[in-house]
């Protein structure tokens, strides 16, 4: 079985909706650094956090996060 990684388009969708890392972090109750490391691909969010981010951006979770 090959290992698959969670990838994301968070930076693009965050910018599309006019959020800074800080403002999105506040909306989903995490630190700005958490958004930063998710965008950099250095951290995979929990399902709860991924869903909260998608809801905050009013986008389907699968458009922001996907398996590669």
N, C-alpha and C positions, 0 to 999 in steps of 0.2 A: 504494500500500500504506500503510495507516495504521500509525503506530507504536504498539506495545503496550508496556506497562511491567509489570515484575514487582512485584506487591503482596504483602503478607503479613498473616497473623493471628498473628504471632509473640508479641506481647505477651499476647494472650488465652491461647494455649496454654502459654506459659511460666508464667503465673499459675495456670492450671488444674492444672499439674503441680507447683506449689510451688517453682519456681525463682526466684531473684533473677537480675538481669542478670549479676551477678558469678559466681554458682554455675553458671549455664549456660555462661558464657564459659570458666570453668575446665574444665568437662566437655568442651568442644569445642576447647580449646586456642587461644583467641583472647582479646583484651583486652575488658574490659567495654564500652569505648567502641564496639567493633565491633558488639556486640549492640544497643547503644543506637542507632547510626546505621541499622542494618538495620530495627529497629522503627519508626524515624521515617520510613522510606522514602527515606533519603538515600544508601543504598548497597545494591547488589544483590550478594548473596553468590555465590561460585563454586558450581558444581554440587557439588563435594566438601563445602564448608561447609554448603550447604543440606541435603544428605543427612545430614551429621553431626548437625546440629541436629534434624532429624526423628527420627533414631535415638535421640538423647538424650531426646527428649520422647515417644518411643514412639508417634509419629503418622505417618501417610503424608505424604510430602513435599508432595503436592498439596493437603493440607488446610491446610498452613502457608503455602505459597508458590503463587501463581497469577498468570496473565497477565490484564491488564485492558486 
